[in-house]
Amino acid sequence: MKQWWQRPHVRYWRTFIFRTLVYSAILLVLIYLYHYKNIQGGTFIYNEF
């Protein structure tokens, strides 16, 4: 099993899937933070400065 896990094409797909999951999670967190407040309730971020 360990030899199979270290094959180049398996390593490629393992890395590809891992990066896809990480980037998808980051994207979902950013979308969540962007939509945390609704359009009417939110204030423009630079109005407080």
Protein Blocks (a to p, Z undefined) as FASTA:
>chain_A
ZZmmmpmklmmmmmmmmmmmmmmmmmmmmmmmmmmpcfklpccfklmZZ
